[in-house]
Amino acid sequence: MSNRVFANYPCVNHSLRDFISHAHSLYQPDVDNSEFIRFVLTGEYDDFDNVVKMAFIDPIQNIVNPDARLTIQRDYDSLLGIADHIMVTGDISVFAIPHPSFALKTSLHFKQTIIREGVRKLVDYHKIPNFELGSFGQRSHLHVFFPGLWSPTRAAGRKPYALSNAERALWYEKGFRPALASLLGQNFAADWPATVETEEFRARRVKGGYSFATKMIPAYVVGDLAETVRGAFNDCTTISNADLEWASSFFILHTIRGVKQTTFHRTDAESASYYLHEFLRNRHLSPNIWREGEWYVDVAIEIRSADGYCLQWMTATHHDVVRQALNISPDHATRITSTTSSKYSRDLASHLTAISGFRIIPGARAEGPFEVKYIQGYTTDKSVLYNRELRHHAKFLTTKEALGHSHPTRSIEGIHAIYKEAARKNFSNARLEVRVPLKFAETVLLEFDPLCLKLSLCQFAVKDWWYVDFIMYSLESSIILFCRGFRLVRLMGISQTLSLQASGRPEFRVTPEALTLTAACVWLLNGLHARPEDGPGARRLMDCALPLAEADDVGPDTVAYRRSVLPTIRRHNRNDGSDCESDEGEGVEEDIPVSDDEEEEEDGRGSVPHIDLGCVMFRRLQVGVDVPRFRFGGNTLPAPSIRYWFDGMNLPELVAKYAKSGIVDHDTVRGRRVTTNKRKPTPRIVPDVPETILFSIERYGEQVIPPTPVDDGSDIEEYREPLPSAENLNEFTSNLWRQFIVDLNLKSPNPRGATTTSYLKLTEAQRHVFNEDFYKSLGLSELFHHVAYRNAPVDDWRRAFDWFFPARSEREFDKKVQYSSTIYFPQWMAYNKGDDSMDVFLTVRKELWQRFRSLEWVPDAQQDKMWPTKVHHGFARWPKRFYLDGKKMPAPRILLKPGRFARVWVEDEEEFDIDTYI
């Protein structure tokens, strides 16, 4: 049973244009757009009779007409070559030393066989230790691989491709540099670094990073270089047998990528042969590549609409396309395009399930006569926003931007502008690309049934796919511009949702339901023009954001992501459609690492997220409330997923940062305030047992403080979790005071220098414990390594208290000041801005002042710092000789009560070592 209450409501088929037109009819500028948001993000709408219906998007209505005019071009996009020698006939440019970070880090979609303890193992190339040696032309690179360094333990590490510093140094100093001297003479080698260590020191920049040098090696020695390096290792008398084995048993990977624009040609045998040989010759590859090593070429066809339509692959016909491309039987084609195959992946186009690209590793049984190692179908519209950064492959929105106050965000405005320009100048072509051995590069993808291709594609007008402006007239006859296009409609729905969240009450914005919607909007937007993220963090988000249904009721084509039924880390020759077996037959293992979290998360759950309306749609939303959110009663992000989506922050930290507390973003006060350094948020105190009540507030102590606001959405009765019990003023003030003391400990400053001792003598554990006695002791030499102090009148104490616990006013605080990164201060400011009467507020603040005055000393709090350290006149210092070059050095300033005497000891001062602080 689906968790969508309207799951049984009637579905109405919409073509892409119907959906856009329907959204257009619901959009009302500058007024409440709840119905528009609800429709474009969930598919739900009310018809003319106020009957709730669901929009099912059916892009198959846009299938290419058999009479449509299509053009097909063929090209060679990339080349991969594995050999024992460098198979290049021209000069090469190499890094002076093995590069510490440039390496092959992504899959080649085929594997290397490595024998360990008599067992053959199929290993991904990017998990074999390697480094980039250099290049032999534009987009042409050389990598050196060391299979002797591979091990299962190393492959399971975070960077299995990386060599250690010692391994890089050994290979360069014992092999590569001596080989250069042997081939080109000592005068040539003298221009190269003596050691890896000295070159890294030279390359290190003052402001961070490295600038590694590159050097040229002439063509006449390139072919002999690899074998000469091996000879240098064999001649070396100071190398161990173990190091000799791995260092000399290397191979070279040649890669040429992204050169399709230079090799477009007609789909006939003569053109295919001519452009292939031209491609190899222009890249200065040796003629011996036809006989030595393993060489693979990415061959592609690109299909264009002569009428300027945007083309997209149909999901239902993937098996027909693959069958023709690989020249395999229908049974094999159906098997390797099944959603149960672990080697088949779909890339939804703009969240639409009926149109998608695909990626397949066919395996030995389905590779066909061309021995295809990898095949993919995709469209060129993704290149318009392509930009690899962090874990993304296109321009993206972050949750930090989404939680900001400025909407639409800069990222959304930029994406909007790209969509607008793309509608004028960028069509979407369909590409089909295969990776085949060099010997088949001339003959693959030459024969295709044109009708089959047309029936495998959908076509969309540019205005429907990207963007078009519509002019509307309001009731007042004012002209309004509405941006129409499927991607634009979805983009607008997401942007307006985030904008409404930003304009609502901050305390509602950080509820689990609202934060889950924020993360879901970011995920949905980033998947509009790139493959949607589908890692563990994204899967947990889909569990919360998409409608759920019993697994038995969901078909394989509508489940949101593949769920493993075999949580195992090693599978022997599986017969589930993945074709893991190799030509070697039995005795071959493939390591398929699966994390413990994935095993647990994919096993034993009955409900699965699914996509049941032809497009990725959210579960029910509550939009017409103060802050849009998912409706109560469904899943919300678990704690690990919150940290994943919100830059490592947990829920209390998000509440402290974004909930209403009189703390505003730094951008709103830039130019008016001095910027201070960022501070790490302090942790919240969570006692194991109930704490003692510290306050007994006269008249109001048992009064319950106004509870956390709850929006009055119509689904409030569905809330399944019990609301947290309300605190009375005694409990609230006691908890606040405890948190204040701990936050004060944790915000104590440190002198400059990573190795210097802290000003305070508290240990890390002591800083996390509530202990007022620390601030009631006058034995300063027992509390501080050094300190500045003075007896202060009540007015100075009151000033410090006013900064720690501000009075009720309209003033706001820059979120970058030290106070805002604590837990207690946003809580106090939230109460400060709350609904308690002024009389109650003043009573609570008076009790806090009295408790504050019970301390013997407090930091000399200022507007921007809880613990100022700047040298200030009128303060005594301990140790007295804490000077440098005749000037007093910084120390935390504290205020003592009038008439109190600080206890400091000469013996302690004598033991003090000033060198520690220089």
BAKERO-644261 format. One record per residue (C-alpha): residue number from 1; x, y, z. Coordinates in steps of 0.5 Angstrom, whole numbers, plus 500, padded with zeros to 3 digits. Layout:
   n  xx  yy  zz
 NUM   X   Y   Z
...
//
This chain:
   n  xx  yy  zz
   1 500 500 500
   2 503 507 498
   3 504 512 503
   4 501 517 498
   5 494 518 501
   6 492 520 494
   7 495 514 491
   8 488 511 489
   9 486 518 486
  10 485 518 478
  11 491 519 474
  12 491 523 468
  13 496 522 462
  14 500 529 460
  15 505 529 455
  16 511 534 456
  17 507 540 453
  18 501 538 457
  19 504 538 463
  20 508 545 462
  21 501 548 460
  22 498 546 466
  23 503 548 470
  24 503 555 466
  25 495 555 468
  26 497 555 475
  27 502 560 476
  28 500 566 479
  29 506 571 480
  30 507 575 486
  31 501 571 490
  32 501 564 493
  33 503 559 488
  34 502 553 493
  35 498 550 487
  36 503 551 482
  37 509 548 487
  38 504 542 489
  39 503 540 482
  40 510 541 479
  41 513 537 485
  42 508 532 487
  43 504 531 480
  44 497 533 485
  45 492 538 482
  46 485 539 483
  47 480 539 477
  48 475 544 475
  49 470 540 479
  50 475 540 485
  51 476 532 484
  52 484 531 486
  53 487 528 480
  54 495 526 479
  55 498 528 473
  56 502 522 469
  57 507 524 465
  58 508 520 458
  59 513 523 454
  60 512 517 449
  61 507 521 446
  62 513 525 443
  63 516 519 439
  64 520 520 433
  65 515 520 427
  66 518 515 422
  67 518 520 417
  68 522 525 421
  69 529 527 418
  70 535 525 422
  71 542 525 420
  72 548 520 423
  73 555 521 424
  74 560 517 426
  75 567 519 430
  76 572 516 434
  77 572 520 441
  78 577 516 445
  79 583 511 445
  80 586 507 451
  81 592 503 450
  82 596 498 455
  83 603 496 453
  84 610 495 456
  85 613 500 453
  86 611 507 451
  87 608 507 444
  88 609 514 442
  89 613 516 436
  90 614 524 438
  91 617 528 444
  92 613 527 450
  93 613 532 456
  94 613 528 463
  95 613 531 470
  96 620 532 473
  97 618 527 479
  98 612 522 479
  99 606 526 481
 100 603 525 488
 101 596 526 486
 102 595 526 478
 103 593 519 477
 104 588 514 474
 105 582 515 479
 106 576 512 475
 107 574 506 472
 108 576 504 465
 109 570 499 465
 110 574 493 464
 111 579 490 468
 112 586 487 469
 113 588 480 471
 114 593 479 477
 115 595 473 480
 116 595 472 487
 117 597 466 491
 118 595 462 485
 119 588 465 484
 120 587 470 478
 121 583 476 480
 122 580 481 476
 123 582 488 478
 124 579 495 476
 125 585 499 473
 126 583 505 478
 127 585 501 484
 128 592 499 482
 129 597 504 484
 130 599 508 479
 131 601 516 477
 132 601 520 471
 133 608 520 468
 134 606 526 463
 135 603 527 456
 136 604 526 449
 137 600 532 446
 138 593 535 447
 139 588 531 451
 140 593 525 451
 141 596 522 457
 142 601 517 460
 143 600 513 466
 144 605 508 470
 145 601 502 473
 146 605 497 478
 147 600 491 479
 148 606 488 484
 149 603 493 489
 150 596 491 489
 151 593 487 495
 152 586 486 497
 153 587 491 503
 154 590 496 499
 155 585 496 494
 156 580 497 500
 157 583 503 502
 158 581 510 501
 159 586 512 495
 160 588 505 492
 161 591 508 486
 162 596 512 490
 163 603 511 491
 164 607 512 498
 165 612 518 498
 166 617 512 499
 167 615 508 493
 168 615 514 488
 169 622 516 491
 170 625 509 490
 171 622 509 483
 172 625 516 481
 173 631 515 484
 174 633 508 483
 175 630 507 476
 176 627 513 472
 177 633 518 473
 178 639 513 472
 179 635 511 466
 180 635 518 463
 181 643 519 464
 182 644 512 461
 183 640 514 455
 184 642 522 454
 185 648 522 458
 186 650 525 465
 187 649 533 462
 188 642 531 461
 189 640 528 467
 190 644 534 471
 191 638 538 469
 192 633 534 473
 193 632 534 480
 194 637 530 485
 195 631 527 489
 196 624 527 490
 197 624 530 496
 198 628 536 494
 199 623 537 488
 200 617 537 492
 201 621 542 497
 202 622 547 491
 203 615 546 488
 204 612 548 494
 205 609 555 494
 206 609 559 500
 207 601 560 500
 208 600 553 499
 209 600 548 493
 210 605 545 489
 211 608 547 482
 212 611 541 479
 213 616 542 473
 214 615 538 467
 215 621 536 462
 216 621 534 455
 217 624 527 453
 218 626 527 445
 219 622 522 441
 220 629 518 439
 221 629 515 446
 222 622 515 448
 223 621 508 445
 224 627 505 449
 225 625 509 456
 226 621 503 459
 227 626 498 458
 228 632 502 460
 229 628 504 467
 230 627 496 468
 231 635 495 466
 232 637 501 471
 233 633 497 477
 234 636 490 475
 235 643 494 475
 236 642 497 482
 237 645 493 488
 238 642 497 493
 239 635 495 492
 240 631 489 495
 241 628 483 491
 242 621 485 493
 243 622 492 491
 244 625 490 485
 245 619 486 483
 246 614 491 483
 247 618 497 481
 248 620 493 474
 249 614 490 473
 250 610 496 471
 251 606 497 465
 252 604 504 461
 253 597 506 460
 254 596 511 454
 255 589 515 454
 256 587 520 449
 257 580 523 451
 258 575 527 448
 259 577 528 441
 260 570 527 437
 261 570 533 434
 262 576 532 430
 263 574 525 427
 264 567 526 425
 265 565 522 419
 266 560 518 415
 267 558 511 417
 268 561 507 411
 269 567 503 411
 270 572 507 407
 271 571 513 411
 272 571 509 418
 273 578 506 416
 274 581 513 413
 275 579 517 419
 276 581 511 424
 277 588 511 421
 278 589 519 421
 279 587 519 428
 280 592 514 430
 281 597 518 426
 282 596 525 428
 283 597 523 435
 284 604 520 434
 285 602 513 436
 286 607 507 433
 287 605 503 428
 288 606 497 432
 289 600 498 437
 290 596 493 432
 291 601 488 434
 292 603 490 441
 293 599 491 448
 294 592 492 449
 295 588 497 445
 296 581 500 445
 297 577 505 442
 298 571 509 443
 299 567 509 437
 300 560 513 437
 301 555 515 432
 302 551 522 434
 303 544 522 431
 304 541 529 430
 305 534 532 428
 306 535 536 421
 307 529 540 424
 308 532 542 430
 309 528 538 435
 310 532 535 442
 311 532 528 442
 312 532 523 448
 313 533 516 448
 314 527 512 450
 315 528 507 456
 316 523 502 453
 317 527 500 447
 318 534 500 450
 319 534 493 449
 320 533 494 441
 321 539 499 441
 322 544 494 444
 323 542 488 440
 324 543 492 434
 325 550 495 436
 326 553 489 439
 327 550 484 434
 328 547 480 439
 329 541 475 440
 330 534 478 443
 331 535 474 449
 332 542 477 451
 333 540 484 449
 334 534 483 454
 335 538 480 459
 336 543 485 460
 337 538 491 460
 338 534 488 465
 339 534 492 472
 340 536 486 475
 341 543 486 472
 342 548 489 476
 343 552 492 470
 344 546 496 467
 345 545 503 469
 346 539 508 467
 347 540 515 467
 348 534 519 467
 349 533 525 463
 350 530 531 467
 351 527 526 472
 352 523 522 467
 353 523 515 467
 354 520 513 460
 355 526 517 457
 356 533 515 459
 357 540 514 457
 358 544 508 459
 359 551 505 461
 360 552 497 460
 361 558 493 461
 362 556 487 457
 363 560 481 459
 364 563 476 456
 365 557 472 454
 366 554 479 451
 367 560 482 448
 368 558 480 441
 369 563 479 435
 370 566 486 436
 371 568 484 443
 372 565 490 446
 373 567 492 453
 374 562 498 455
 375 556 501 451
 376 553 507 453
 377 547 512 450
 378 547 519 452
 379 545 526 450
 380 549 532 448
 381 544 537 452
 382 548 535 459
 383 555 538 456
 384 551 545 456
 385 552 545 464
 386 558 540 465
 387 563 542 470
 388 566 537 475
 389 567 539 482
 390 567 535 488
 391 562 529 487
 392 558 533 482
 393 559 533 474
 394 555 539 472
 395 553 546 475
 396 550 545 482
 397 546 548 488
 398 548 547 495
 399 544 546 501
 400 548 552 504
 401 545 556 499
 402 538 553 499
 403 538 555 507
 404 540 562 505
 405 536 569 505
 406 537 571 498
 407 532 567 493
 408 533 565 487
 409 540 563 489
 410 546 565 485
 411 546 558 482
 412 539 558 480
 413 539 564 477
 414 546 562 473
 415 542 555 471
 416 536 559 469
 417 540 563 464
 418 544 557 461
 419 537 554 460
 420 535 561 457
 421 541 561 452
 422 541 554 451
 423 534 554 448
 424 537 559 442
 425 543 555 441
 426 543 548 444
 427 540 542 441
 428 540 535 444
 429 543 530 440
 430 543 523 441
 431 549 519 442
 432 551 511 442
 433 558 510 444
 434 562 503 445
 435 569 501 447
 436 572 496 443
 437 579 493 441
 438 582 497 436
 439 582 491 431
 440 574 492 431
 441 574 500 431
 442 573 500 423
 443 567 495 423
 444 563 497 429
 445 557 501 428
 446 557 501 421
 447 550 498 420
 448 543 500 423
 449 536 500 422
 450 534 507 421
 451 527 505 423
 452 529 502 429
 453 533 508 431
 454 527 513 430
 455 523 508 434
 456 528 508 440
 457 528 516 440
 458 523 521 443
 459 523 528 440
 460 521 535 443
 461 521 542 441
 462 527 546 444
 463 521 551 447
 464 519 545 451
 465 525 542 453
 466 529 548 455
 467 526 555 455
 468 521 559 452
 469 518 566 454
 470 510 567 454
 471 507 573 455
 472 501 574 460
 473 496 579 462
 474 494 580 469
 475 487 582 471
 476 490 589 471
 477 492 589 464
 478 500 589 466
 479 504 585 462
 480 507 579 466
 481 513 574 463
 482 512 567 464
 483 518 562 463
 484 516 556 460
 485 519 549 459
 486 519 543 462
 487 526 544 466
 488 524 551 467
 489 518 549 470
 490 521 544 475
 491 526 549 476
 492 521 555 478
 493 517 550 483
 494 524 548 487
 495 526 555 487
 496 519 558 489
 497 519 552 495
 498 526 554 497
 499 524 562 497
 500 518 560 501
 501 522 557 506
 502 527 562 507
 503 521 567 508
 504 518 563 513
 505 519 563 521
 506 526 560 522
 507 524 556 527
 508 520 552 522
 509 525 552 517
 510 529 547 521
 511 524 542 523
 512 526 535 520
 513 520 535 515
 514 522 542 512
 515 530 540 512
 516 528 534 509
 517 524 538 503
 518 530 543 503
 519 535 537 501
 520 530 534 497
 521 530 540 493
 522 537 541 492
 523 538 533 490
 524 532 534 485
 525 535 540 482
 526 542 538 481
 527 539 532 477
 528 535 536 472
 529 541 536 468
 530 546 531 470
 531 545 524 472
 532 541 524 479
 533 546 522 485
 534 544 515 487
 535 549 514 493
 536 548 511 500
 537 546 519 502
 538 542 520 496
 539 538 513 497
 540 536 515 504
 541 534 522 502
 542 529 518 497
 543 527 514 502
 544 524 520 505
 545 522 524 499
 546 519 519 495
 547 513 516 496
 548 513 509 499
 549 510 502 497
 550 511 495 499
 551 517 492 495
 552 512 486 492
 553 507 492 489
 554 513 495 485
 555 515 493 479
 556 523 493 477
 557 522 499 472
 558 519 504 477
 559 523 503 483
 560 527 509 485
 561 534 505 486
 562 536 498 485
 563 536 494 492
 564 541 488 493
 565 538 482 495
 566 545 479 495
 567 549 483 500
 568 556 479 499
 569 563 482 498
 570 565 476 493
 571 561 473 488
 572 563 468 484
 573 561 468 476
 574 554 470 478
 575 549 468 473
 576 544 474 474
 577 545 478 468
 578 551 481 470
 579 556 477 466
 580 562 477 471
 581 566 471 468
 582 572 472 464
 583 575 469 458
 584 579 465 463
 585 573 461 466
 586 573 458 473
 587 578 460 478
 588 577 467 477
 589 574 472 482
 590 571 479 482
 591 572 483 488
 592 565 487 489
 593 566 491 495
 594 560 493 499
 595 560 497 505
 596 557 494 512
 597 552 500 511
 598 549 498 504
 599 548 491 507
 600 544 493 513
 601 540 498 509
 602 538 494 503
 603 536 488 507
 604 530 486 510
 605 526 492 509
 606 519 492 506
 607 518 499 503
 608 521 502 497
 609 521 509 494
 610 518 508 487
 611 517 513 481
 612 510 512 479
 613 508 518 475
 614 512 517 470
 615 517 522 473
 616 520 523 480
 617 515 526 484
 618 515 528 491
 619 511 525 497
 620 505 529 499
 621 507 536 501
 622 504 542 506
 623 506 548 502
 624 500 553 504
 625 504 554 511
 626 509 558 514
 627 515 554 512
 628 513 549 506
 629 515 542 508
 630 513 534 507
 631 507 532 511
 632 508 529 518
 633 507 522 519
 634 513 520 513
 635 520 519 514
 636 525 524 515
 637 533 524 514
 638 536 520 519
 639 542 523 523
 640 548 521 519
 641 544 523 512
 642 543 530 515
 643 550 531 516
 644 552 528 509
 645 547 533 506
 646 548 539 511
 647 556 540 511
 648 557 536 517
 649 552 539 521
 650 547 535 526
 651 540 538 527
 652 542 541 534
 653 547 545 530
 654 542 547 524
 655 537 549 529
 656 543 553 533
 657 545 556 526
 658 538 558 523
 659 533 558 528
 660 530 565 530
 661 535 568 535
 662 537 575 533
 663 543 572 529
 664 543 574 522
 665 548 572 516
 666 554 576 515
 667 552 578 509
 668 547 583 511
 669 551 587 516
 670 558 587 511
 671 561 594 511
 672 558 595 518
 673 562 591 523
 674 569 588 524
 675 570 581 521
 676 572 576 526
 677 575 569 525
 678 570 563 524
 679 569 559 530
 680 567 551 531
 681 560 550 534
 682 560 548 541
 683 557 541 543
 684 550 541 546
 685 550 538 553
 686 546 532 554
 687 546 529 561
 688 545 521 562
 689 540 523 568
 690 536 529 570
 691 540 534 572
 692 539 538 579
 693 534 545 578
 694 539 550 579
 695 534 556 579
 696 528 557 583
 697 525 563 580
 698 520 567 584
 699 512 567 582
 700 514 564 575
 701 519 558 576
 702 513 553 575
 703 511 557 569
 704 511 553 562
 705 515 557 557
 706 512 558 550
 707 513 551 547
 708 517 550 540
 709 512 553 535
 710 508 548 531
 711 505 550 524
 712 498 549 524
 713 498 545 517
 714 492 541 516
 715 496 534 517
 716 498 536 524
 717 493 530 526
 718 498 525 523
 719 504 527 527
 720 506 520 530
 721 512 522 534
 722 510 525 541
 723 512 532 541
 724 518 534 546
 725 515 535 553
 726 515 543 555
 727 520 546 560
 728 518 550 566
 729 522 557 567
 730 526 553 572
 731 528 548 568
 732 530 552 562
 733 534 557 566
 734 538 551 569
 735 539 548 563
 736 541 554 559
 737 546 556 565
 738 550 549 565
 739 550 550 557
 740 553 557 558
 741 559 555 563
 742 561 549 558
 743 561 554 552
 744 565 559 556
 745 570 553 557
 746 570 551 550
 747 571 558 547
 748 577 560 551
 749 582 562 547
 750 589 559 545
 751 595 563 543
 752 598 563 536
 753 602 557 534
 754 599 549 533
 755 604 547 538
 756 603 552 544
 757 600 550 550
 758 593 553 551
 759 592 559 556
 760 587 555 561
 761 589 549 564
 762 583 545 563
 763 584 538 560
 764 579 537 554
 765 575 533 558
 766 574 538 563
 767 572 543 558
 768 566 539 557
 769 563 538 564
 770 559 543 568
 771 563 546 573
 772 562 553 576
 773 568 552 581
 774 573 554 576
 775 570 561 576
 776 569 561 583
 777 577 560 585
 778 582 566 585
 779 588 561 585
 780 589 564 578
 781 596 560 577
 782 593 554 578
 783 587 556 573
 784 592 559 567
 785 598 558 564
 786 598 566 563
 787 593 571 564
 788 591 579 565
 789 586 581 570
 790 584 587 574
 791 579 588 580
 792 572 591 576
 793 567 595 579
 794 559 592 578
 795 558 597 572
 796 564 593 568
 797 561 586 570
 798 554 589 568
 799 557 590 561
 800 560 583 560
 801 553 580 563
 802 550 584 557
 803 554 581 552
 804 553 574 555
 805 545 575 556
 806 543 581 552
 807 537 585 554
 808 530 585 550
 809 531 589 544
 810 531 590 536
 811 539 589 535
 812 542 583 531
 813 548 580 532
 814 553 578 526
 815 553 570 526
 816 560 570 525
 817 561 573 532
 818 564 568 537
 819 557 568 541
 820 553 565 535
 821 557 559 535
 822 555 557 542
 823 549 553 543
 824 547 557 549
 825 547 564 546
 826 542 562 540
 827 537 559 545
 828 537 565 550
 829 536 570 544
 830 530 565 541
 831 527 566 548
 832 529 573 548
 833 525 574 542
 834 519 570 544
 835 512 571 547
 836 514 571 554
 837 512 578 557
 838 517 583 559
 839 516 582 566
 840 517 575 566
 841 523 576 561
 842 526 581 566
 843 525 576 572
 844 529 571 569
 845 534 575 567
 846 535 578 574
 847 536 571 576
 848 541 570 571
 849 545 576 573
 850 545 574 581
 851 548 567 579
 852 553 571 574
 853 555 575 580
 854 556 569 585
 855 562 567 580
 856 569 570 583
 857 571 572 576
 858 569 572 569
 859 572 574 562
 860 572 581 560
 861 567 580 554
 862 566 585 549
 863 562 586 543
 864 565 581 538
 865 569 576 543
 866 567 572 549
 867 575 572 551
 868 579 578 549
 869 586 577 549
 870 589 584 546
 871 593 588 551
 872 590 593 555
 873 592 598 560
 874 590 597 567
 875 590 590 567
 876 596 586 572
 877 599 580 568
 878 601 573 571
 879 607 571 569
 880 609 578 570
 881 615 577 565
 882 611 575 560
 883 614 580 555
 884 617 579 548
 885 622 584 545
 886 620 589 551
 887 612 588 549
 888 607 585 553
 889 604 579 549
 890 597 577 549
 891 593 574 554
 892 586 573 556
 893 583 578 560
 894 578 577 566
 895 575 581 571
 896 575 580 579
 897 570 582 584
 898 572 589 587
 899 576 587 593
 900 578 580 591
 901 586 578 591
 902 588 574 586
 903 593 568 588
 904 599 567 584
 905 605 564 586
 906 612 566 584
 907 614 559 584
 908 610 558 578
 909 612 564 575
 910 619 561 575
 911 617 555 572
 912 614 558 566
 913 618 557 559
 914 617 563 555
 915 620 560 549
 916 613 556 548
 917 609 562 546
 918 614 565 542
//
